[in-house]
Amino acid sequence: MASQDWFDKDFYKVLGVDKTASDAELKKTYRKLARQFHPDSNPGDAAAENRFKEISEAYSVLSDKEQRQEYDQVRAMGSGARFTAGGPGQGGGFEDVFGGMFNQGGGGQRVRFGQGGAGGAGGFEDILGGMFGGGGGFGQSSGGYRGFGGPTKGRDVSATTTLDFTTAIAGDTVKLSQGNGRPVNVRIPAGVADGQKIRLRGRGEPSPDGGEAGDLVVTVTVRKHPVFERDGQNLRLDVPVTFVEAALGATIEVPTLGGSTVKLKVAPGTPSGRVLRVKGRGVTTKNGTGDLLATVQVAVPSHLSDKQREAVEALAETLPDENPREDLLAKARS
């Protein structure tokens, strides 16, 4: 807004308050008017939108202590002065009013208020800007009018929910209780991770002055699963196999998260720690679907009968005499 406009705009009249209105009265009145004329409450109503802009403009000036003081000073000057061109020897002109402010009489050197070209100085706004601590424009900043940002957004509300592992992978709709006691349904997307935050726009606290509502931010905690562990988009699990299955090879059944099983081929001589992959049986998210990774763990019998012990000893005698830790020791010494 150009500073000259302050002479012509009665912000107190726009808000319908007295010039002595307190900050609390200004705020209460603005909130009421903002809710009444907000564009969201009057879609397609140009008159209401213009009225809302006038209200916001008036409140942005009057709610700021410094701007309100500047505005009152400018309005006071304008109410008793007639800004005429003023010929030679004539008083009461635009220049005479401001000449007196700078201790210059009507017959002395005059201060001229030109429009100024692009990038030029010496214009009306430059003078007022210097008087009231502004820059090149009166009451303006690089982003618009100081303090003018329209209604404020409501505060965000935080909430937490705990899901079991399967529900987090599959996705679900859960019901949460807000601080005001009202329940709210929250859609949990498939593949949500432990500690992930879900933001629901406009589900937080309402704006105090008719603006946009805040958001509801839900932090998700996922319980651990007794079998499966998440690794990005993959699912991992340990699969025990017998010594015979690992040594001779076998086809085994492995569980999936959905409850069904898949068959995996264990090659002869498979060691502990080898990972077997099942494509497409991991976590499905918007970025794709992962795999099921089964880590083989060779199960060693903890108790052997005498007959079984004899059989194992007989097997050991037939096996090559080798130390499986030889490479490990050599690498440690190097």
C-alpha positions as a Markdown table, in Angstrom:
| # | Residue | x | y | z |
|---|---|---|---|---|
| 1 | Met | 0.0 | 0.0 | 0.0 |
| 2 | Ala | 1.4 | 3.4 | -0.9 |
| 3 | Ser | 1.8 | 5.7 | 2.1 |
| 4 | Gln | -0.4 | 8.3 | 0.6 |
| 5 | Asp | -3.3 | 6.0 | 0.9 |
| 6 | Trp | -3.2 | 6.2 | 4.7 |
| 7 | Phe | -4.7 | 9.7 | 4.4 |
| 8 | Asp | -7.7 | 8.3 | 2.7 |
| 9 | Lys | -8.3 | 5.0 | 4.5 |
| 10 | Asp | -10.0 | 5.0 | 7.9 |
| 11 | Phe | -9.0 | 1.7 | 9.3 |
| 12 | Tyr | -10.9 | 2.3 | 12.5 |
| 13 | Lys | -14.1 | 2.7 | 10.4 |
| 14 | Val | -13.3 | -0.5 | 8.4 |
| 15 | Leu | -13.2 | -2.5 | 11.6 |
| 16 | Gly | -16.0 | -0.6 | 13.2 |
| 17 | Val | -14.1 | 0.4 | 16.4 |
| 18 | Asp | -13.3 | 3.6 | 18.1 |
| 19 | Lys | -9.9 | 5.2 | 17.8 |
| 20 | Thr | -9.3 | 4.4 | 21.5 |
| 21 | Ala | -10.0 | 0.7 | 21.0 |
| 22 | Ser | -7.7 | -1.6 | 23.0 |
| 23 | Asp | -5.6 | -4.4 | 21.5 |
| 24 | Ala | -8.0 | -6.9 | 22.9 |
| 25 | Glu | -11.0 | -5.2 | 21.4 |
| 26 | Leu | -9.3 | -5.0 | 18.0 |
| 27 | Lys | -8.4 | -8.6 | 18.1 |
| 28 | Lys | -11.9 | -9.7 | 19.1 |
| 29 | Thr | -13.5 | -7.6 | 16.4 |
| 30 | Tyr | -11.1 | -8.8 | 13.7 |
| 31 | Arg | -11.6 | -12.4 | 14.4 |
| 32 | Lys | -15.4 | -12.0 | 14.2 |
| 33 | Leu | -15.2 | -10.2 | 10.9 |
| 34 | Ala | -12.5 | -12.5 | 9.5 |
| 35 | Arg | -14.7 | -15.5 | 10.1 |
| 36 | Gln | -17.7 | -13.8 | 8.5 |
| 37 | Phe | -15.9 | -12.7 | 5.3 |
| 38 | His | -13.2 | -15.3 | 4.9 |
| 39 | Pro | -13.1 | -16.6 | 1.2 |
| 40 | Asp | -13.6 | -20.2 | 2.5 |
| 41 | Ser | -16.9 | -19.2 | 4.0 |
| 42 | Asn | -17.9 | -17.2 | 0.9 |
| 43 | Pro | -16.7 | -19.1 | -2.2 |
| 44 | Gly | -17.0 | -17.1 | -5.4 |
| 45 | Asp | -18.1 | -14.0 | -3.6 |
| 46 | Ala | -15.8 | -11.2 | -4.8 |
| 47 | Ala | -17.3 | -8.6 | -2.6 |
| 48 | Ala | -16.7 | -10.7 | 0.5 |
| 49 | Glu | -13.1 | -11.4 | -0.6 |
| 50 | Asn | -12.5 | -7.6 | -1.0 |
| 51 | Arg | -14.0 | -6.9 | 2.3 |
| 52 | Phe | -11.8 | -9.6 | 3.9 |
| 53 | Lys | -8.7 | -8.0 | 2.4 |
| 54 | Glu | -9.8 | -4.6 | 3.7 |
| 55 | Ile | -10.3 | -6.1 | 7.2 |
| 56 | Ser | -7.0 | -7.9 | 7.2 |
| 57 | Glu | -5.2 | -4.7 | 5.9 |
| 58 | Ala | -6.7 | -2.6 | 8.7 |
| 59 | Tyr | -5.9 | -5.1 | 11.4 |
| 60 | Ser | -2.4 | -5.6 | 10.2 |
| 61 | Val | -1.7 | -1.9 | 10.8 |
| 62 | Leu | -3.7 | -1.3 | 13.9 |
| 63 | Ser | -2.5 | -4.4 | 15.7 |
| 64 | Asp | 1.1 | -3.4 | 15.3 |
| 65 | Lys | 1.9 | -0.7 | 18.0 |
| 66 | Glu | 4.5 | 1.1 | 15.9 |
| 67 | Gln | 2.4 | 1.1 | 12.7 |
| 68 | Arg | -0.7 | 2.2 | 14.6 |
| 69 | Gln | 1.3 | 5.2 | 15.9 |
| 70 | Glu | 2.6 | 6.0 | 12.5 |
| 71 | Tyr | -0.9 | 5.7 | 11.0 |
| 72 | Asp | -2.4 | 8.0 | 13.6 |
| 73 | Gln | 0.3 | 10.6 | 13.0 |
| 74 | Val | -0.2 | 10.6 | 9.3 |
| 75 | Arg | -4.0 | 10.7 | 9.7 |
| 76 | Ala | -3.6 | 13.6 | 12.1 |
| 77 | Met | -1.5 | 15.6 | 9.6 |
| 78 | Gly | -4.0 | 14.9 | 6.8 |
| 79 | Ser | -7.0 | 16.0 | 8.8 |
| 80 | Gly | -5.8 | 19.6 | 9.1 |
| 81 | Ala | -4.0 | 20.1 | 5.9 |
| 82 | Arg | -5.1 | 20.8 | 2.3 |
| 83 | Phe | -2.6 | 19.6 | -0.2 |
| 84 | Thr | -2.9 | 22.1 | -3.0 |
| 85 | Ala | -0.3 | 23.0 | -5.6 |
| 86 | Gly | 0.2 | 26.4 | -4.0 |
| 87 | Gly | 1.4 | 29.2 | -6.3 |
| 88 | Pro | 4.2 | 31.6 | -5.5 |
| 89 | Gly | 3.5 | 33.5 | -2.3 |
| 90 | Gln | 0.5 | 31.3 | -1.4 |
| 91 | Gly | 0.4 | 29.4 | 1.9 |
| 92 | Gly | -1.4 | 26.2 | 3.0 |
| 93 | Gly | 0.1 | 24.0 | 0.2 |
| 94 | Phe | 1.4 | 20.5 | 0.5 |
| 95 | Glu | 5.0 | 21.8 | 0.7 |
| 96 | Asp | 4.2 | 24.3 | 3.5 |
| 97 | Val | 2.8 | 21.6 | 5.7 |
| 98 | Phe | 6.0 | 19.5 | 5.6 |
| 99 | Gly | 8.2 | 22.6 | 5.4 |
| 100 | Gly | 7.1 | 23.5 | 8.9 |
| 101 | Met | 8.0 | 20.0 | 10.1 |
| 102 | Phe | 11.6 | 20.6 | 9.0 |
| 103 | Asn | 11.8 | 24.1 | 10.6 |
| 104 | Gln | 11.3 | 25.8 | 7.2 |
| 105 | Gly | 9.0 | 28.7 | 6.9 |
| 106 | Gly | 6.8 | 29.4 | 3.9 |
| 107 | Gly | 9.2 | 31.9 | 2.5 |
| 108 | Gly | 12.4 | 29.9 | 3.0 |
| 109 | Gln | 13.8 | 27.0 | 1.1 |
| 110 | Arg | 11.1 | 24.5 | 0.2 |
| 111 | Val | 11.2 | 20.7 | 0.3 |
| 112 | Arg | 9.7 | 19.3 | -2.9 |
| 113 | Phe | 8.0 | 16.0 | -3.0 |
| 114 | Gly | 8.3 | 14.7 | -6.5 |
| 115 | Gln | 7.2 | 11.3 | -7.8 |
| 116 | Gly | 10.7 | 10.1 | -8.7 |
| 117 | Gly | 11.5 | 7.8 | -11.6 |
| 118 | Ala | 12.2 | 4.1 | -11.4 |
| 119 | Gly | 15.0 | 3.7 | -8.9 |
| 120 | Gly | 15.0 | 7.5 | -8.2 |
| 121 | Ala | 14.9 | 9.1 | -4.7 |
| 122 | Gly | 13.3 | 12.1 | -3.2 |
| 123 | Gly | 9.7 | 10.9 | -3.6 |
| 124 | Phe | 6.9 | 11.2 | -1.0 |
| 125 | Glu | 7.4 | 7.7 | 0.3 |
| 126 | Asp | 11.2 | 8.3 | 0.7 |
| 127 | Ile | 10.6 | 11.3 | 2.9 |
| 128 | Leu | 8.0 | 9.6 | 5.1 |
| 129 | Gly | 10.1 | 6.4 | 5.2 |
| 130 | Gly | 13.0 | 8.3 | 6.7 |
| 131 | Met | 10.7 | 10.1 | 9.2 |
| 132 | Phe | 9.3 | 6.9 | 10.6 |
| 133 | Gly | 12.3 | 4.6 | 10.3 |
| 134 | Gly | 11.2 | 2.9 | 7.1 |
| 135 | Gly | 13.2 | 2.2 | 3.9 |
| 136 | Gly | 12.2 | 3.3 | 0.5 |
| 137 | Gly | 8.5 | 2.5 | 1.1 |
| 138 | Phe | 6.3 | 3.6 | 4.0 |
| 139 | Gly | 5.3 | 0.7 | 6.2 |
| 140 | Gln | 6.4 | -1.9 | 3.7 |
| 141 | Ser | 8.7 | -4.8 | 3.6 |
| 142 | Ser | 10.1 | -7.0 | 0.8 |
| 143 | Gly | 7.3 | -9.4 | 1.3 |
| 144 | Gly | 4.4 | -7.0 | 1.4 |
| 145 | Tyr | 3.0 | -4.8 | 4.2 |
| 146 | Arg | 4.6 | -5.2 | 7.6 |
| 147 | Gly | 2.6 | -7.5 | 9.7 |
| 148 | Phe | 0.2 | -8.3 | 6.9 |
| 149 | Gly | 0.0 | -12.0 | 6.4 |
| 150 | Gly | -3.7 | -12.7 | 6.7 |
| 151 | Pro | -5.2 | -15.1 | 9.2 |
| 152 | Thr | -2.9 | -17.4 | 11.2 |
| 153 | Lys | -2.9 | -21.2 | 10.8 |
| 154 | Gly | -4.1 | -23.2 | 13.7 |
| 155 | Arg | -1.7 | -25.2 | 15.8 |
| 156 | Asp | -0.7 | -28.7 | 14.9 |
| 157 | Val | -1.9 | -31.6 | 17.2 |
| 158 | Ser | 0.4 | -34.5 | 18.1 |
| 159 | Ala | -0.9 | -38.1 | 18.7 |
| 160 | Thr | 0.6 | -41.6 | 18.9 |
| 161 | Thr | -0.6 | -45.0 | 18.0 |
| 162 | Thr | 0.9 | -48.5 | 18.5 |
| 163 | Leu | 0.3 | -51.2 | 15.8 |
| 164 | Asp | 1.2 | -54.8 | 15.7 |
| 165 | Phe | 3.7 | -55.8 | 13.0 |
| 166 | Thr | 1.2 | -57.4 | 10.6 |
| 167 | Thr | -1.1 | -54.4 | 10.7 |
| 168 | Ala | 1.7 | -52.0 | 10.0 |
| 169 | Ile | 2.8 | -54.0 | 6.9 |
| 170 | Ala | -0.8 | -54.3 | 5.6 |
| 171 | Gly | -2.1 | -50.9 | 6.5 |
| 172 | Asp | -5.4 | -50.2 | 8.4 |
| 173 | Thr | -7.7 | -47.5 | 9.6 |
| 174 | Val | -7.4 | -46.8 | 13.4 |
| 175 | Lys | -9.5 | -44.6 | 15.7 |
| 176 | Leu | -7.8 | -42.1 | 17.9 |
| 177 | Ser | -9.1 | -39.7 | 20.5 |
| 178 | Gln | -8.2 | -36.1 | 20.2 |
| 179 | Gly | -7.6 | -33.7 | 23.1 |
| 180 | Asn | -11.2 | -32.5 | 23.0 |
| 181 | Gly | -12.4 | -36.1 | 23.4 |
| 182 | Arg | -13.7 | -36.5 | 19.8 |
| 183 | Pro | -12.6 | -39.6 | 18.0 |
| 184 | Val | -10.9 | -39.3 | 14.6 |
| 185 | Asn | -10.3 | -42.0 | 12.0 |
| 186 | Val | -6.7 | -42.2 | 10.8 |
| 187 | Arg | -5.8 | -44.2 | 7.7 |
| 188 | Ile | -2.4 | -45.9 | 8.2 |
| 189 | Pro | -0.8 | -46.6 | 4.8 |
| 190 | Ala | 0.6 | -50.0 | 4.0 |
| 191 | Gly | 4.2 | -50.5 | 4.9 |
| 192 | Val | 4.4 | -47.8 | 7.7 |
| 193 | Ala | 7.6 | -48.1 | 9.6 |
| 194 | Asp | 8.3 | -47.9 | 13.4 |
| 195 | Gly | 8.7 | -44.2 | 14.4 |
| 196 | Gln | 7.2 | -42.9 | 11.1 |
| 197 | Lys | 5.0 | -39.7 | 11.3 |
| 198 | Ile | 1.8 | -39.4 | 9.4 |
| 199 | Arg | 0.5 | -35.8 | 8.8 |
| 200 | Leu | -3.3 | -35.3 | 8.3 |
| 201 | Arg | -3.8 | -31.8 | 6.8 |
| 202 | Gly | -6.5 | -29.7 | 8.5 |
| 203 | Arg | -7.2 | -32.1 | 11.3 |
| 204 | Gly | -5.5 | -30.1 | 14.0 |
| 205 | Glu | -6.7 | -27.1 | 16.0 |
| 206 | Pro | -8.8 | -24.5 | 14.2 |
| 207 | Ser | -7.3 | -21.1 | 13.4 |
| 208 | Pro | -8.0 | -18.4 | 16.0 |
| 209 | Asp | -8.9 | -15.8 | 13.3 |
| 210 | Gly | -10.6 | -17.7 | 10.6 |
| 211 | Gly | -7.6 | -19.1 | 8.8 |
| 212 | Glu | -6.5 | -22.6 | 7.9 |
| 213 | Ala | -6.8 | -25.3 | 10.6 |
| 214 | Gly | -3.6 | -27.0 | 11.8 |
| 215 | Asp | -2.6 | -30.6 | 11.1 |
| 216 | Leu | -2.8 | -33.8 | 13.1 |
| 217 | Val | 0.7 | -35.4 | 13.3 |
| 218 | Val | 0.5 | -39.1 | 14.3 |
| 219 | Thr | 3.7 | -41.0 | 15.4 |
| 220 | Val | 3.5 | -44.7 | 14.8 |
| 221 | Thr | 5.1 | -47.3 | 17.0 |
| 222 | Val | 5.3 | -50.9 | 15.6 |
| 223 | Arg | 5.5 | -53.9 | 17.9 |
| 224 | Lys | 8.2 | -56.5 | 17.2 |
| 225 | His | 7.2 | -59.8 | 15.5 |
| 226 | Pro | 8.4 | -63.1 | 17.0 |
| 227 | Val | 9.5 | -64.4 | 13.6 |
| 228 | Phe | 9.9 | -61.6 | 11.1 |
| 229 | Glu | 12.1 | -58.5 | 11.1 |
| 230 | Arg | 11.9 | -55.6 | 8.8 |
| 231 | Asp | 14.9 | -54.5 | 6.7 |
| 232 | Gly | 13.7 | -51.6 | 4.5 |
| 233 | Gln | 11.3 | -53.1 | 2.1 |
| 234 | Asn | 12.5 | -56.7 | 2.8 |
| 235 | Leu | 11.4 | -59.1 | 5.5 |
| 236 | Arg | 14.0 | -61.3 | 7.2 |
| 237 | Leu | 13.7 | -64.5 | 9.3 |
| 238 | Asp | 16.0 | -67.2 | 10.5 |
| 239 | Val | 15.3 | -70.7 | 9.3 |
| 240 | Pro | 16.7 | -73.7 | 11.2 |
| 241 | Val | 17.8 | -76.8 | 9.2 |
| 242 | Thr | 19.2 | -80.1 | 10.3 |
| 243 | Phe | 22.8 | -81.1 | 9.8 |
| 244 | Val | 21.6 | -83.8 | 7.3 |
| 245 | Glu | 19.5 | -81.2 | 5.4 |
| 246 | Ala | 22.4 | -78.8 | 5.2 |
| 247 | Ala | 24.9 | -81.5 | 4.3 |
| 248 | Leu | 22.8 | -83.5 | 1.8 |
| 249 | Gly | 20.4 | -80.8 | 0.6 |
| 250 | Ala | 16.6 | -80.7 | 1.0 |
| 251 | Thr | 13.4 | -78.8 | 0.1 |
| 252 | Ile | 12.0 | -77.1 | 3.1 |
| 253 | Glu | 8.8 | -75.0 | 3.9 |
| 254 | Val | 9.3 | -71.4 | 5.1 |
| 255 | Pro | 6.5 | -69.3 | 6.6 |
| 256 | Thr | 5.4 | -65.9 | 5.1 |
| 257 | Leu | 3.9 | -63.0 | 6.9 |
| 258 | Gly | 0.4 | -63.7 | 5.6 |
| 259 | Gly | 0.4 | -67.1 | 7.2 |
| 260 | Ser | 1.0 | -69.2 | 4.1 |
| 261 | Thr | 4.2 | -71.1 | 3.4 |
| 262 | Val | 6.6 | -71.2 | 0.4 |
| 263 | Lys | 9.1 | -74.0 | -0.5 |
| 264 | Leu | 12.8 | -73.3 | -0.6 |
| 265 | Lys | 15.6 | -75.4 | -2.0 |
| 266 | Val | 18.5 | -76.0 | 0.3 |
| 267 | Ala | 21.5 | -77.0 | -1.7 |
| 268 | Pro | 23.9 | -79.7 | -0.5 |
| 269 | Gly | 26.6 | -78.4 | 1.7 |
| 270 | Thr | 24.7 | -75.2 | 2.7 |
| 271 | Pro | 26.4 | -73.5 | 5.6 |
| 272 | Ser | 24.9 | -71.5 | 8.4 |
| 273 | Gly | 24.4 | -67.9 | 7.5 |
| 274 | Arg | 23.5 | -68.4 | 3.8 |
| 275 | Val | 20.6 | -66.3 | 2.7 |
| 276 | Leu | 17.8 | -67.7 | 0.6 |
| 277 | Arg | 15.6 | -65.2 | -1.2 |
| 278 | Val | 11.9 | -65.4 | -2.0 |
| 279 | Lys | 11.0 | -62.7 | -4.5 |
| 280 | Gly | 8.0 | -60.4 | -3.9 |
| 281 | Arg | 7.1 | -61.6 | -0.5 |
| 282 | Gly | 8.4 | -58.6 | 1.5 |
| 283 | Val | 6.9 | -55.2 | 2.3 |
| 284 | Thr | 4.7 | -53.4 | -0.2 |
| 285 | Thr | 4.9 | -49.6 | -0.2 |
| 286 | Lys | 4.5 | -46.8 | -2.8 |
| 287 | Asn | 8.1 | -47.4 | -3.8 |
| 288 | Gly | 7.6 | -51.1 | -4.7 |
| 289 | Thr | 7.6 | -54.5 | -3.0 |
| 290 | Gly | 10.6 | -56.1 | -1.2 |
| 291 | Asp | 11.6 | -59.8 | -0.8 |
| 292 | Leu | 11.6 | -62.4 | 1.9 |
| 293 | Leu | 15.1 | -63.2 | 3.1 |
| 294 | Ala | 15.6 | -66.5 | 4.9 |
| 295 | Thr | 18.9 | -67.0 | 6.7 |
| 296 | Val | 19.9 | -70.6 | 7.2 |
| 297 | Gln | 20.9 | -71.7 | 10.7 |
| 298 | Val | 22.2 | -75.3 | 11.0 |
| 299 | Ala | 20.6 | -76.9 | 14.1 |
| 300 | Val | 23.0 | -79.1 | 16.0 |
| 301 | Pro | 21.6 | -81.8 | 18.3 |
| 302 | Ser | 22.2 | -81.0 | 21.9 |
| 303 | His | 21.8 | -84.6 | 23.2 |
| 304 | Leu | 23.0 | -87.8 | 21.5 |
| 305 | Ser | 22.4 | -91.4 | 22.4 |
| 306 | Asp | 25.4 | -93.7 | 22.6 |
| 307 | Lys | 24.4 | -95.2 | 19.2 |
| 308 | Gln | 24.1 | -91.8 | 17.6 |
| 309 | Arg | 27.4 | -90.7 | 19.0 |
| 310 | Glu | 29.1 | -93.7 | 17.5 |
| 311 | Ala | 27.6 | -93.0 | 14.2 |
| 312 | Val | 28.8 | -89.4 | 14.2 |
| 313 | Glu | 32.3 | -90.5 | 15.2 |
| 314 | Ala | 32.3 | -93.0 | 12.4 |
| 315 | Leu | 31.3 | -90.2 | 10.0 |
| 316 | Ala | 34.1 | -88.0 | 11.3 |
| 317 | Glu | 36.7 | -90.7 | 10.5 |
| 318 | Thr | 35.6 | -90.7 | 6.9 |
| 319 | Leu | 35.7 | -86.9 | 6.4 |
| 320 | Pro | 38.8 | -85.0 | 5.2 |
| 321 | Asp | 41.1 | -83.9 | 7.9 |
| 322 | Glu | 40.7 | -80.2 | 7.5 |
| 323 | Asn | 40.5 | -77.1 | 9.8 |
| 324 | Pro | 37.5 | -74.9 | 8.7 |
| 325 | Arg | 39.1 | -72.0 | 10.8 |
| 326 | Glu | 42.4 | -72.0 | 8.9 |
| 327 | Asp | 41.4 | -69.0 | 6.7 |
| 328 | Leu | 40.0 | -67.1 | 9.6 |
| 329 | Leu | 43.3 | -67.5 | 11.6 |
| 330 | Ala | 45.4 | -66.5 | 8.6 |
| 331 | Lys | 43.4 | -63.4 | 8.0 |
| 332 | Ala | 43.6 | -62.4 | 11.6 |
| 333 | Arg | 47.5 | -62.7 | 11.5 |
| 334 | Ser | 47.8 | -60.7 | 8.3 |
